[in-house]
Amino acid sequence: MAAPAAGPVRAVPVVGRDSDGAPRTTVHVAADEQVFPGHYPGFPIFPGVCVVELVHRSALATAPESGARVTLQAIESTRFLSPVFPGDRLTIELKWARRGEHWRCDAVAGTDRGRAATVRLRFTEGSTPC
């Protein structure tokens, strides 16, 4: 999966599976990401919106059904628990569940130091833009 041309970060999730078969991605947060100089000068922290974007990209790369096309409808919740720094490896564990006409993706993003964020996204099937 290539990074979108207009995306806030260049990092691309690498898809894998947990020992129980659940989808997981890993992302190297490069120190030269364009968001670091302004967030914050002298003490760079990866912005929370960029963590959410990587969760979104990870969800798209691990659609709940083989070949399914899903479209983001809502960010239902986010909780930022600890900072992500330049050079960190972000691991994103995803759990998909059908909720009526929608799909819900619950994700936990973490670094070697522990959980960095929890994110819940809602998707619809098809290509209707949000």
Backbone atoms as SQL, in Angstrom:
CREATE TABLE atoms (id INTEGER PRIMARY KEY, chain TEXT, resi INTEGER, resn TEXT, atom TEXT, x REAL, y REAL, z REAL);
INSERT INTO atoms VALUES
  (1, 'A', 1, 'MET', 'N', 0.851, -1.180, 0.000),
  (2, 'A', 1, 'MET', 'CA', 0.000, 0.000, 0.000),
  (3, 'A', 1, 'MET', 'C', 0.891, 1.235, 0.000),
  (4, 'A', 2, 'ALA', 'N', 0.741, 2.069, -1.011),
  (5, 'A', 2, 'ALA', 'CA', 1.540, 3.284, -1.103),
  (6, 'A', 2, 'ALA', 'C', 0.898, 4.397, -0.291),
  (7, 'A', 3, 'ALA', 'N', 1.730, 5.291, 0.210),
  (8, 'A', 3, 'ALA', 'CA', 1.227, 6.446, 0.958),
  (9, 'A', 3, 'ALA', 'C', 0.524, 7.393, -0.006),
  (10, 'A', 4, 'PRO', 'N', -0.607, 7.979, 0.408),
  (11, 'A', 4, 'PRO', 'CA', -1.284, 8.943, -0.455),
  (12, 'A', 4, 'PRO', 'C', -0.388, 10.139, -0.739),
  (13, 'A', 5, 'ALA', 'N', -0.506, 10.693, -1.940),
  (14, 'A', 5, 'ALA', 'CA', 0.348, 11.817, -2.338),
  (15, 'A', 5, 'ALA', 'C', 0.161, 13.019, -1.426),
  (16, 'A', 6, 'ALA', 'N', -1.044, 13.233, -0.916),
  (17, 'A', 6, 'ALA', 'CA', -1.310, 14.407, -0.091),
  (18, 'A', 6, 'ALA', 'C', -1.417, 14.061, 1.394),
  (19, 'A', 7, 'GLY', 'N', -1.010, 12.871, 1.773),
  (20, 'A', 7, 'GLY', 'CA', -1.121, 12.457, 3.170),
  (21, 'A', 7, 'GLY', 'C', -0.166, 13.218, 4.071),
  (22, 'A', 8, 'PRO', 'N', -0.475, 13.263, 5.371),
  (23, 'A', 8, 'PRO', 'CA', 0.371, 14.011, 6.309),
  (24, 'A', 8, 'PRO', 'C', 1.695, 13.317, 6.632),
  (25, 'A', 9, 'VAL', 'N', 1.804, 12.027, 6.345),
  (26, 'A', 9, 'VAL', 'CA', 3.034, 11.278, 6.636),
  (27, 'A', 9, 'VAL', 'C', 3.362, 10.363, 5.464),
  (28, 'A', 10, 'ARG', 'N', 4.634, 10.022, 5.366),
  (29, 'A', 10, 'ARG', 'CA', 5.074, 9.122, 4.302),
  (30, 'A', 10, 'ARG', 'C', 5.050, 7.667, 4.736),
  (31, 'A', 11, 'ALA', 'N', 5.024, 7.397, 6.032),
  (32, 'A', 11, 'ALA', 'CA', 5.116, 6.037, 6.550),
  (33, 'A', 11, 'ALA', 'C', 4.027, 5.147, 5.954),
  (34, 'A', 12, 'VAL', 'N', 4.407, 3.903, 5.681),
  (35, 'A', 12, 'VAL', 'CA', 3.483, 2.936, 5.095),
  (36, 'A', 12, 'VAL', 'C', 3.420, 1.716, 6.011),
  (37, 'A', 13, 'PRO', 'N', 2.211, 1.311, 6.439),
  (38, 'A', 13, 'PRO', 'CA', 2.075, 0.127, 7.289),
  (39, 'A', 13, 'PRO', 'C', 2.458, -1.151, 6.552),
  (40, 'A', 14, 'VAL', 'N', 3.143, -2.044, 7.258),
  (41, 'A', 14, 'VAL', 'CA', 3.478, -3.372, 6.747),
  (42, 'A', 14, 'VAL', 'C', 2.532, -4.348, 7.441),
  (43, 'A', 15, 'VAL', 'N', 1.754, -5.084, 6.654),
  (44, 'A', 15, 'VAL', 'CA', 0.719, -5.957, 7.195),
  (45, 'A', 15, 'VAL', 'C', 1.298, -7.290, 7.639),
  (46, 'A', 16, 'GLY', 'N', 0.828, -7.747, 8.799),
  (47, 'A', 16, 'GLY', 'CA', 1.185, -9.057, 9.325),
  (48, 'A', 16, 'GLY', 'C', 0.005, -9.616, 10.095),
  (49, 'A', 17, 'ARG', 'N', 0.249, -10.669, 10.846),
  (50, 'A', 17, 'ARG', 'CA', -0.791, -11.307, 11.660),
  (51, 'A', 17, 'ARG', 'C', -0.227, -11.638, 13.030),
  (52, 'A', 18, 'ASP', 'N', -1.095, -11.534, 14.056),
  (53, 'A', 18, 'ASP', 'CA', -0.746, -11.995, 15.395),
  (54, 'A', 18, 'ASP', 'C', -0.721, -13.513, 15.396),
  (55, 'A', 19, 'SER', 'N', -0.285, -14.095, 16.496),
  (56, 'A', 19, 'SER', 'CA', -0.249, -15.558, 16.605),
  (57, 'A', 19, 'SER', 'C', -1.644, -16.167, 16.496),
  (58, 'A', 20, 'ASP', 'N', -2.681, -15.403, 16.850),
  (59, 'A', 20, 'ASP', 'CA', -4.053, -15.913, 16.731),
  (60, 'A', 20, 'ASP', 'C', -4.684, -15.579, 15.383),
  (61, 'A', 21, 'GLY', 'N', -3.925, -14.993, 14.466),
  (62, 'A', 21, 'GLY', 'CA', -4.420, -14.693, 13.125),
  (63, 'A', 21, 'GLY', 'C', -5.032, -13.320, 12.955),
  (64, 'A', 22, 'ALA', 'N', -5.129, -12.535, 14.025),
  (65, 'A', 22, 'ALA', 'CA', -5.698, -11.185, 13.929),
  (66, 'A', 22, 'ALA', 'C', -4.743, -10.279, 13.154),
  (67, 'A', 23, 'PRO', 'N', -5.290, -9.347, 12.373),
  (68, 'A', 23, 'PRO', 'CA', -4.413, -8.456, 11.606),
  (69, 'A', 23, 'PRO', 'C', -3.631, -7.502, 12.503),
  (70, 'A', 24, 'ARG', 'N', -2.418, -7.230, 12.050),
  (71, 'A', 24, 'ARG', 'CA', -1.530, -6.306, 12.752),
  (72, 'A', 24, 'ARG', 'C', -0.654, -5.652, 11.705),
  (73, 'A', 25, 'THR', 'N', -0.331, -4.384, 11.925),
  (74, 'A', 25, 'THR', 'CA', 0.617, -3.723, 11.041),
  (75, 'A', 25, 'THR', 'C', 1.752, -3.145, 11.875),
  (76, 'A', 26, 'THR', 'N', 2.866, -2.923, 11.227),
  (77, 'A', 26, 'THR', 'CA', 3.980, -2.222, 11.857),
  (78, 'A', 26, 'THR', 'C', 4.383, -1.066, 10.939),
  (79, 'A', 27, 'VAL', 'N', 4.793, 0.012, 11.568),
  (80, 'A', 27, 'VAL', 'CA', 5.168, 1.219, 10.836),
  (81, 'A', 27, 'VAL', 'C', 6.403, 1.802, 11.500),
  (82, 'A', 28, 'HIS', 'N', 7.415, 2.085, 10.694),
  (83, 'A', 28, 'HIS', 'CA', 8.592, 2.794, 11.212),
  (84, 'A', 28, 'HIS', 'C', 8.319, 4.286, 11.077),
  (85, 'A', 29, 'VAL', 'N', 8.367, 5.001, 12.184),
  (86, 'A', 29, 'VAL', 'CA', 8.151, 6.452, 12.194),
  (87, 'A', 29, 'VAL', 'C', 9.517, 7.107, 12.002),
  (88, 'A', 30, 'ALA', 'N', 9.790, 7.455, 10.759),
  (89, 'A', 30, 'ALA', 'CA', 11.101, 8.004, 10.411),
  (90, 'A', 30, 'ALA', 'C', 11.321, 9.368, 11.038),
  (91, 'A', 31, 'ALA', 'N', 12.549, 9.607, 11.438),
  (92, 'A', 31, 'ALA', 'CA', 12.904, 10.882, 12.069),
  (93, 'A', 31, 'ALA', 'C', 12.784, 12.064, 11.112),
  (94, 'A', 32, 'ASP', 'N', 12.770, 11.793, 9.809),
  (95, 'A', 32, 'ASP', 'CA', 12.679, 12.893, 8.840),
  (96, 'A', 32, 'ASP', 'C', 11.256, 13.125, 8.330),
  (97, 'A', 33, 'GLU', 'N', 10.257, 12.598, 9.026),
  (98, 'A', 33, 'GLU', 'CA', 8.871, 12.884, 8.634),
  (99, 'A', 33, 'GLU', 'C', 8.653, 14.395, 8.647),
  (100, 'A', 34, 'GLN', 'N', 7.918, 14.899, 7.680),
  (101, 'A', 34, 'GLN', 'CA', 7.738, 16.349, 7.523),
  (102, 'A', 34, 'GLN', 'C', 6.980, 16.998, 8.677),
  (103, 'A', 35, 'VAL', 'N', 6.300, 16.214, 9.515),
  (104, 'A', 35, 'VAL', 'CA', 5.514, 16.795, 10.612),
  (105, 'A', 35, 'VAL', 'C', 6.350, 17.133, 11.839),
  (106, 'A', 36, 'PHE', 'N', 7.558, 16.584, 11.953),
  (107, 'A', 36, 'PHE', 'CA', 8.332, 16.770, 13.177),
  (108, 'A', 36, 'PHE', 'C', 8.860, 18.184, 13.425),
  (109, 'A', 37, 'PRO', 'N', 9.342, 18.909, 12.425),
  (110, 'A', 37, 'PRO', 'CA', 9.892, 20.234, 12.727),
  (111, 'A', 37, 'PRO', 'C', 8.914, 21.186, 13.427),
  (112, 'A', 38, 'GLY', 'N', 7.628, 21.070, 13.150),
  (113, 'A', 38, 'GLY', 'CA', 6.668, 21.975, 13.778),
  (114, 'A', 38, 'GLY', 'C', 5.945, 21.389, 14.971),
  (115, 'A', 39, 'HIS', 'N', 6.285, 20.163, 15.343),
  (116, 'A', 39, 'HIS', 'CA', 5.518, 19.487, 16.409),
  (117, 'A', 39, 'HIS', 'C', 6.463, 18.715, 17.319),
  (118, 'A', 40, 'TYR', 'N', 7.169, 19.155, 18.107),
  (119, 'A', 40, 'TYR', 'CA', 7.436, 20.493, 18.582),
  (120, 'A', 40, 'TYR', 'C', 8.905, 20.777, 18.389),
  (121, 'A', 41, 'PRO', 'N', 9.282, 22.012, 18.015),
  (122, 'A', 41, 'PRO', 'CA', 10.699, 22.317, 17.815),
  (123, 'A', 41, 'PRO', 'C', 11.512, 22.023, 19.078),
  (124, 'A', 42, 'GLY', 'N', 12.572, 21.255, 18.899),
  (125, 'A', 42, 'GLY', 'CA', 13.431, 20.909, 20.023),
  (126, 'A', 42, 'GLY', 'C', 12.971, 19.690, 20.805),
  (127, 'A', 43, 'PHE', 'N', 11.747, 19.252, 20.611),
  (128, 'A', 43, 'PHE', 'CA', 11.228, 18.065, 21.303),
  (129, 'A', 43, 'PHE', 'C', 10.144, 17.429, 20.421),
  (130, 'A', 44, 'PRO', 'N', 10.578, 16.766, 19.318),
  (131, 'A', 44, 'PRO', 'CA', 9.614, 16.264, 18.341),
  (132, 'A', 44, 'PRO', 'C', 8.751, 15.118, 18.886),
  (133, 'A', 45, 'ILE', 'N', 7.444, 15.250, 18.665),
  (134, 'A', 45, 'ILE', 'CA', 6.457, 14.227, 19.005),
  (135, 'A', 45, 'ILE', 'C', 5.593, 14.015, 17.767),
  (136, 'A', 46, 'PHE', 'N', 5.350, 12.770, 17.421),
  (137, 'A', 46, 'PHE', 'CA', 4.495, 12.429, 16.280),
  (138, 'A', 46, 'PHE', 'C', 3.064, 12.842, 16.622),
  (139, 'A', 47, 'PRO', 'N', 2.434, 13.709, 15.813),
  (140, 'A', 47, 'PRO', 'CA', 1.094, 14.196, 16.149),
  (141, 'A', 47, 'PRO', 'C', 0.050, 13.081, 16.213),
  (142, 'A', 48, 'GLY', 'N', -0.897, 13.234, 17.116),
  (143, 'A', 48, 'GLY', 'CA', -1.966, 12.248, 17.267),
  (144, 'A', 48, 'GLY', 'C', -2.746, 12.034, 15.987),
  (145, 'A', 49, 'VAL', 'N', -2.988, 13.108, 15.221),
  (146, 'A', 49, 'VAL', 'CA', -3.722, 12.962, 13.971),
  (147, 'A', 49, 'VAL', 'C', -2.968, 12.052, 13.004),
  (148, 'A', 50, 'CYS', 'N', -1.653, 12.043, 13.084),
  (149, 'A', 50, 'CYS', 'CA', -0.848, 11.162, 12.229),
  (150, 'A', 50, 'CYS', 'C', -0.950, 9.707, 12.696),
  (151, 'A', 51, 'VAL', 'N', -1.038, 9.496, 13.997),
  (152, 'A', 51, 'VAL', 'CA', -1.270, 8.139, 14.511),
  (153, 'A', 51, 'VAL', 'C', -2.617, 7.633, 13.994),
  (154, 'A', 52, 'VAL', 'N', -3.648, 8.475, 14.066),
  (155, 'A', 52, 'VAL', 'CA', -4.974, 8.090, 13.561),
  (156, 'A', 52, 'VAL', 'C', -4.903, 7.790, 12.058),
  (157, 'A', 53, 'GLU', 'N', -4.161, 8.590, 11.315),
  (158, 'A', 53, 'GLU', 'CA', -4.009, 8.340, 9.878),
  (159, 'A', 53, 'GLU', 'C', -3.355, 6.983, 9.626),
  (160, 'A', 54, 'LEU', 'N', -2.349, 6.622, 10.416),
  (161, 'A', 54, 'LEU', 'CA', -1.708, 5.312, 10.235),
  (162, 'A', 54, 'LEU', 'C', -2.645, 4.174, 10.619),
  (163, 'A', 55, 'VAL', 'N', -3.498, 4.385, 11.615),
  (164, 'A', 55, 'VAL', 'CA', -4.514, 3.386, 11.942),
  (165, 'A', 55, 'VAL', 'C', -5.480, 3.247, 10.765),
  (166, 'A', 56, 'HIS', 'N', -5.899, 4.364, 10.190),
  (167, 'A', 56, 'HIS', 'CA', -6.797, 4.340, 9.032),
  (168, 'A', 56, 'HIS', 'C', -6.162, 3.574, 7.873),
  (169, 'A', 57, 'ARG', 'N', -4.919, 3.885, 7.551),
  (170, 'A', 57, 'ARG', 'CA', -4.226, 3.166, 6.471),
  (171, 'A', 57, 'ARG', 'C', -4.111, 1.678, 6.783),
  (172, 'A', 58, 'SER', 'N', -3.861, 1.360, 8.056),
  (173, 'A', 58, 'SER', 'CA', -3.755, -0.044, 8.467),
  (174, 'A', 58, 'SER', 'C', -5.090, -0.751, 8.298),
  (175, 'A', 59, 'ALA', 'N', -6.169, -0.075, 8.654),
  (176, 'A', 59, 'ALA', 'CA', -7.505, -0.666, 8.494),
  (177, 'A', 59, 'ALA', 'C', -7.797, -0.932, 7.019),
  (178, 'A', 60, 'LEU', 'N', -7.491, 0.024, 6.168),
  (179, 'A', 60, 'LEU', 'CA', -7.734, -0.167, 4.732),
  (180, 'A', 60, 'LEU', 'C', -6.924, -1.341, 4.187),
  (181, 'A', 61, 'ALA', 'N', -5.732, -1.533, 4.717),
  (182, 'A', 61, 'ALA', 'CA', -4.866, -2.617, 4.251),
  (183, 'A', 61, 'ALA', 'C', -5.284, -3.986, 4.783),
  (184, 'A', 62, 'THR', 'N', -6.166, -4.002, 5.781),
  (185, 'A', 62, 'THR', 'CA', -6.585, -5.273, 6.394),
  (186, 'A', 62, 'THR', 'C', -8.107, -5.400, 6.373),
  (187, 'A', 63, 'ALA', 'N', -8.735, -5.012, 5.267),
  (188, 'A', 63, 'ALA', 'CA', -10.202, -5.038, 5.164),
  (189, 'A', 63, 'ALA', 'C', -10.749, -6.336, 5.758),
  (190, 'A', 64, 'PRO', 'N', -11.934, -6.260, 6.394),
  (191, 'A', 64, 'PRO', 'CA', -12.454, -7.386, 7.166),
  (192, 'A', 64, 'PRO', 'C', -12.787, -8.631, 6.356),
  (193, 'A', 65, 'GLU', 'N', -13.072, -8.488, 5.087),
  (194, 'A', 65, 'GLU', 'CA', -13.353, -9.630, 4.228),
  (195, 'A', 65, 'GLU', 'C', -12.448, -9.534, 3.012),
  (196, 'A', 66, 'SER', 'N', -11.944, -10.656, 2.581),
  (197, 'A', 66, 'SER', 'CA', -11.026, -10.659, 1.456),
  (198, 'A', 66, 'SER', 'C', -11.640, -9.941, 0.253),
  (199, 'A', 67, 'GLY', 'N', -10.949, -8.960, -0.260),
  (200, 'A', 67, 'GLY', 'CA', -11.409, -8.215, -1.417),
  (201, 'A', 67, 'GLY', 'C', -12.452, -7.156, -1.129),
  (202, 'A', 68, 'ALA', 'N', -12.873, -7.008, 0.116),
  (203, 'A', 68, 'ALA', 'CA', -13.891, -6.003, 0.448),
  (204, 'A', 68, 'ALA', 'C', -13.302, -4.608, 0.313),
  (205, 'A', 69, 'ARG', 'N', -14.120, -3.694, -0.155),
  (206, 'A', 69, 'ARG', 'CA', -13.711, -2.289, -0.223),
  (207, 'A', 69, 'ARG', 'C', -14.506, -1.551, 0.841),
  (208, 'A', 70, 'VAL', 'N', -13.802, -0.911, 1.759),
  (209, 'A', 70, 'VAL', 'CA', -14.463, -0.184, 2.833),
  (210, 'A', 70, 'VAL', 'C', -14.077, 1.287, 2.759),
  (211, 'A', 71, 'THR', 'N', -14.992, 2.135, 3.223),
  (212, 'A', 71, 'THR', 'CA', -14.791, 3.581, 3.203),
  (213, 'A', 71, 'THR', 'C', -15.025, 4.118, 4.605),
  (214, 'A', 72, 'LEU', 'N', -14.095, 4.932, 5.085),
  (215, 'A', 72, 'LEU', 'CA', -14.222, 5.520, 6.410),
  (216, 'A', 72, 'LEU', 'C', -15.458, 6.415, 6.479),
  (217, 'A', 73, 'GLN', 'N', -16.289, 6.210, 7.497),
  (218, 'A', 73, 'GLN', 'CA', -17.458, 7.038, 7.736),
  (219, 'A', 73, 'GLN', 'C', -17.281, 7.921, 8.961),
  (220, 'A', 74, 'ALA', 'N', -16.579, 7.400, 9.981),
  (221, 'A', 74, 'ALA', 'CA', -16.449, 8.186, 11.213),
  (222, 'A', 74, 'ALA', 'C', -15.275, 7.699, 12.042),
  (223, 'A', 75, 'ILE', 'N', -14.684, 8.625, 12.749),
  (224, 'A', 75, 'ILE', 'CA', -13.753, 8.293, 13.826),
  (225, 'A', 75, 'ILE', 'C', -14.619, 8.340, 15.077),
  (226, 'A', 76, 'GLU', 'N', -14.945, 7.175, 15.611),
  (227, 'A', 76, 'GLU', 'CA', -15.869, 7.118, 16.743),
  (228, 'A', 76, 'GLU', 'C', -15.206, 7.498, 18.058),
  (229, 'A', 77, 'SER', 'N', -13.947, 7.127, 18.226),
  (230, 'A', 77, 'SER', 'CA', -13.247, 7.501, 19.453),
  (231, 'A', 77, 'SER', 'C', -11.750, 7.395, 19.261),
  (232, 'A', 78, 'THR', 'N', -11.043, 8.207, 20.016),
  (233, 'A', 78, 'THR', 'CA', -9.580, 8.134, 20.084),
  (234, 'A', 78, 'THR', 'C', -9.166, 8.429, 21.512),
  (235, 'A', 79, 'ARG', 'N', -8.095, 7.810, 21.891),
  (236, 'A', 79, 'ARG', 'CA', -7.521, 8.103, 23.208),
  (237, 'A', 79, 'ARG', 'C', -6.006, 7.982, 23.059),
  (238, 'A', 80, 'PHE', 'N', -5.322, 9.066, 23.366),
  (239, 'A', 80, 'PHE', 'CA', -3.870, 9.079, 23.265),
  (240, 'A', 80, 'PHE', 'C', -3.288, 8.828, 24.648),
  (241, 'A', 81, 'LEU', 'N', -2.445, 7.818, 24.737),
  (242, 'A', 81, 'LEU', 'CA', -1.972, 7.338, 26.029),
  (243, 'A', 81, 'LEU', 'C', -0.510, 7.648, 26.303),
  (244, 'A', 82, 'SER', 'N', 0.300, 7.697, 25.278),
  (245, 'A', 82, 'SER', 'CA', 1.716, 8.036, 25.444),
  (246, 'A', 82, 'SER', 'C', 2.255, 8.529, 24.111),
  (247, 'A', 83, 'PRO', 'N', 3.337, 9.300, 24.133),
  (248, 'A', 83, 'PRO', 'CA', 3.851, 9.889, 22.893),
  (249, 'A', 83, 'PRO', 'C', 4.541, 8.876, 21.981),
  (250, 'A', 84, 'VAL', 'N', 4.556, 9.223, 20.705),
  (251, 'A', 84, 'VAL', 'CA', 5.308, 8.488, 19.689),
  (252, 'A', 84, 'VAL', 'C', 6.403, 9.442, 19.226),
  (253, 'A', 85, 'PHE', 'N', 7.646, 8.941, 19.241),
  (254, 'A', 85, 'PHE', 'CA', 8.806, 9.770, 18.932),
  (255, 'A', 85, 'PHE', 'C', 9.448, 9.365, 17.610),
  (256, 'A', 86, 'PRO', 'N', 10.278, 10.249, 17.039),
  (257, 'A', 86, 'PRO', 'CA', 11.016, 9.882, 15.832),
  (258, 'A', 86, 'PRO', 'C', 11.809, 8.596, 16.062),
  (259, 'A', 87, 'GLY', 'N', 11.772, 7.718, 15.076),
  (260, 'A', 87, 'GLY', 'CA', 12.503, 6.463, 15.159),
  (261, 'A', 87, 'GLY', 'C', 11.725, 5.322, 15.794),
  (262, 'A', 88, 'ASP', 'N', 10.566, 5.602, 16.388),
  (263, 'A', 88, 'ASP', 'CA', 9.761, 4.536, 16.999),
  (264, 'A', 88, 'ASP', 'C', 9.214, 3.585, 15.943),
  (265, 'A', 89, 'ARG', 'N', 9.015, 2.360, 16.370),
  (266, 'A', 89, 'ARG', 'CA', 8.281, 1.387, 15.561),
  (267, 'A', 89, 'ARG', 'C', 6.891, 1.300, 16.177),
  (268, 'A', 90, 'LEU', 'N', 5.894, 1.672, 15.396),
  (269, 'A', 90, 'LEU', 'CA', 4.510, 1.657, 15.848),
  (270, 'A', 90, 'LEU', 'C', 3.873, 0.345, 15.394),
  (271, 'A', 91, 'THR', 'N', 3.323, -0.397, 16.336),
  (272, 'A', 91, 'THR', 'CA', 2.606, -1.629, 16.024),
  (273, 'A', 91, 'THR', 'C', 1.124, -1.360, 16.240),
  (274, 'A', 92, 'ILE', 'N', 0.309, -1.731, 15.246),
  (275, 'A', 92, 'ILE', 'CA', -1.125, -1.465, 15.311),
  (276, 'A', 92, 'ILE', 'C', -1.865, -2.794, 15.219),
  (277, 'A', 93, 'GLU', 'N', -2.571, -3.125, 16.299),
  (278, 'A', 93, 'GLU', 'CA', -3.380, -4.343, 16.347),
  (279, 'A', 93, 'GLU', 'C', -4.820, -3.955, 16.038),
  (280, 'A', 94, 'LEU', 'N', -5.449, -4.698, 15.122),
  (281, 'A', 94, 'LEU', 'CA', -6.785, -4.340, 14.648),
  (282, 'A', 94, 'LEU', 'C', -7.779, -5.471, 14.907),
  (283, 'A', 95, 'LYS', 'N', -8.989, -5.090, 15.279),
  (284, 'A', 95, 'LYS', 'CA', -10.082, -6.048, 15.447),
  (285, 'A', 95, 'LYS', 'C', -11.289, -5.515, 14.700),
  (286, 'A', 96, 'TRP', 'N', -11.762, -6.295, 13.746),
  (287, 'A', 96, 'TRP', 'CA', -12.903, -5.919, 12.925),
  (288, 'A', 96, 'TRP', 'C', -14.156, -6.607, 13.441),
  (289, 'A', 97, 'ALA', 'N', -15.296, -5.890, 13.404),
  (290, 'A', 97, 'ALA', 'CA', -16.578, -6.481, 13.791),
  (291, 'A', 97, 'ALA', 'C', -17.683, -5.841, 12.953),
  (292, 'A', 98, 'ARG', 'N', -18.619, -6.670, 12.526),
  (293, 'A', 98, 'ARG', 'CA', -19.778, -6.180, 11.783),
  (294, 'A', 98, 'ARG', 'C', -20.760, -5.569, 12.779),
  (295, 'A', 99, 'ARG', 'N', -21.256, -4.375, 12.488),
  (296, 'A', 99, 'ARG', 'CA', -22.248, -3.687, 13.320),
  (297, 'A', 99, 'ARG', 'C', -23.380, -3.234, 12.411),
  (298, 'A', 100, 'GLY', 'N', -24.380, -4.074, 12.201),
  (299, 'A', 100, 'GLY', 'CA', -25.474, -3.744, 11.299),
  (300, 'A', 100, 'GLY', 'C', -24.964, -3.568, 9.883),
  (301, 'A', 101, 'GLU', 'N', -25.173, -2.390, 9.322),
  (302, 'A', 101, 'GLU', 'CA', -24.728, -2.107, 7.954),
  (303, 'A', 101, 'GLU', 'C', -23.280, -1.639, 7.893),
  (304, 'A', 102, 'HIS', 'N', -22.652, -1.466, 9.035),
  (305, 'A', 102, 'HIS', 'CA', -21.299, -0.910, 9.095),
  (306, 'A', 102, 'HIS', 'C', -20.298, -1.947, 9.592),
  (307, 'A', 103, 'TRP', 'N', -19.042, -1.618, 9.373),
  (308, 'A', 103, 'TRP', 'CA', -17.930, -2.340, 9.984),
  (309, 'A', 103, 'TRP', 'C', -17.301, -1.427, 11.013),
  (310, 'A', 104, 'ARG', 'N', -16.913, -1.985, 12.137),
  (311, 'A', 104, 'ARG', 'CA', -16.180, -1.240, 13.158),
  (312, 'A', 104, 'ARG', 'C', -14.785, -1.857, 13.248),
  (313, 'A', 105, 'CYS', 'N', -13.799, -0.969, 13.315),
  (314, 'A', 105, 'CYS', 'CA', -12.417, -1.403, 13.491),
  (315, 'A', 105, 'CYS', 'C', -11.889, -0.782, 14.777),
  (316, 'A', 106, 'ASP', 'N', -11.597, -1.628, 15.759),
  (317, 'A', 106, 'ASP', 'CA', -10.978, -1.181, 17.008),
  (318, 'A', 106, 'ASP', 'C', -9.484, -1.449, 16.888),
  (319, 'A', 107, 'ALA', 'N', -8.696, -0.446, 17.191),
  (320, 'A', 107, 'ALA', 'CA', -7.249, -0.576, 17.042),
  (321, 'A', 107, 'ALA', 'C', -6.527, -0.101, 18.289),
  (322, 'A', 108, 'VAL', 'N', -5.423, -0.779, 18.572),
  (323, 'A', 108, 'VAL', 'CA', -4.503, -0.363, 19.626),
  (324, 'A', 108, 'VAL', 'C', -3.156, -0.143, 18.954),
  (325, 'A', 109, 'ALA', 'N', -2.635, 1.067, 19.075),
  (326, 'A', 109, 'ALA', 'CA', -1.324, 1.400, 18.523),
  (327, 'A', 109, 'ALA', 'C', -0.342, 1.507, 19.677),
  (328, 'A', 110, 'GLY', 'N', 0.811, 0.901, 19.522),
  (329, 'A', 110, 'GLY', 'CA', 1.794, 0.945, 20.597),
  (330, 'A', 110, 'GLY', 'C', 3.223, 0.963, 20.088),
  (331, 'A', 111, 'THR', 'N', 4.106, 1.357, 20.975),
  (332, 'A', 111, 'THR', 'CA', 5.544, 1.338, 20.713),
  (333, 'A', 111, 'THR', 'C', 6.182, 0.340, 21.673),
  (334, 'A', 112, 'ASP', 'N', 7.488, 0.252, 21.660),
  (335, 'A', 112, 'ASP', 'CA', 8.194, -0.631, 22.600),
  (336, 'A', 112, 'ASP', 'C', 7.971, -0.208, 24.052),
  (337, 'A', 113, 'ARG', 'N', 7.539, 1.042, 24.259),
  (338, 'A', 113, 'ARG', 'CA', 7.287, 1.537, 25.617),
  (339, 'A', 113, 'ARG', 'C', 5.878, 1.218, 26.116),
  (340, 'A', 114, 'GLY', 'N', 5.007, 0.727, 25.238),
  (341, 'A', 114, 'GLY', 'CA', 3.637, 0.405, 25.626),
  (342, 'A', 114, 'GLY', 'C', 2.619, 1.050, 24.708),
  (343, 'A', 115, 'ARG', 'N', 1.373, 1.041, 25.156),
  (344, 'A', 115, 'ARG', 'CA', 0.273, 1.581, 24.360),
  (345, 'A', 115, 'ARG', 'C', 0.441, 3.082, 24.132),
  (346, 'A', 116, 'ALA', 'N', 0.228, 3.490, 22.881),
  (347, 'A', 116, 'ALA', 'CA', 0.300, 4.905, 22.527),
  (348, 'A', 116, 'ALA', 'C', -1.089, 5.475, 22.274),
  (349, 'A', 117, 'ALA', 'N', -2.003, 4.663, 21.734),
  (350, 'A', 117, 'ALA', 'CA', -3.341, 5.167, 21.423),
  (351, 'A', 117, 'ALA', 'C', -4.311, 4.022, 21.206),
  (352, 'A', 118, 'THR', 'N', -5.584, 4.310, 21.465),
  (353, 'A', 118, 'THR', 'CA', -6.663, 3.412, 21.043),
  (354, 'A', 118, 'THR', 'C', -7.550, 4.233, 20.113),
  (355, 'A', 119, 'VAL', 'N', -8.008, 3.584, 19.047),
  (356, 'A', 119, 'VAL', 'CA', -8.786, 4.276, 18.026),
  (357, 'A', 119, 'VAL', 'C', -9.924, 3.355, 17.583),
  (358, 'A', 120, 'ARG', 'N', -11.117, 3.916, 17.446),
  (359, 'A', 120, 'ARG', 'CA', -12.260, 3.166, 16.913),
  (360, 'A', 120, 'ARG', 'C', -12.761, 3.891, 15.672),
  (361, 'A', 121, 'LEU', 'N', -12.787, 3.157, 14.552),
  (362, 'A', 121, 'LEU', 'CA', -13.226, 3.705, 13.278),
  (363, 'A', 121, 'LEU', 'C', -14.474, 2.968, 12.798),
  (364, 'A', 122, 'ARG', 'N', -15.357, 3.680, 12.089),
  (365, 'A', 122, 'ARG', 'CA', -16.538, 3.055, 11.493),
  (366, 'A', 122, 'ARG', 'C', -16.444, 3.186, 9.978),
  (367, 'A', 123, 'PHE', 'N', -16.707, 2.080, 9.298),
  (368, 'A', 123, 'PHE', 'CA', -16.612, 2.018, 7.841),
  (369, 'A', 123, 'PHE', 'C', -17.921, 1.530, 7.238),
  (370, 'A', 124, 'THR', 'N', -18.151, 1.904, 5.979),
  (371, 'A', 124, 'THR', 'CA', -19.220, 1.312, 5.186),
  (372, 'A', 124, 'THR', 'C', -18.555, 0.530, 4.066),
  (373, 'A', 125, 'GLU', 'N', -19.296, -0.386, 3.500),
  (374, 'A', 125, 'GLU', 'CA', -18.784, -1.117, 2.337),
  (375, 'A', 125, 'GLU', 'C', -19.047, -0.300, 1.092),
  (376, 'A', 126, 'GLY', 'N', -18.153, -0.417, 0.127),
  (377, 'A', 126, 'GLY', 'CA', -18.319, 0.314, -1.119),
  (378, 'A', 126, 'GLY', 'C', -17.403, 1.508, -1.162),
  (379, 'A', 127, 'SER', 'N', -17.615, 2.347, -2.157),
  (380, 'A', 127, 'SER', 'CA', -16.693, 3.464, -2.390),
  (381, 'A', 127, 'SER', 'C', -17.336, 4.825, -2.187),
  (382, 'A', 128, 'THR', 'N', -18.378, 4.905, -1.351),
  (383, 'A', 128, 'THR', 'CA', -19.005, 6.193, -1.076),
  (384, 'A', 128, 'THR', 'C', -18.076, 7.034, -0.218),
  (385, 'A', 129, 'PRO', 'N', -17.681, 8.229, -0.662),
  (386, 'A', 129, 'PRO', 'CA', -16.778, 9.051, 0.150),
  (387, 'A', 129, 'PRO', 'C', -17.470, 9.533, 1.421),
  (388, 'A', 130, 'CYS', 'N', -16.659, 9.743, 2.473),
  (389, 'A', 130, 'CYS', 'CA', -17.236, 10.227, 3.736),
  (390, 'A', 130, 'CYS', 'C', -17.428, 11.709, 3.732);
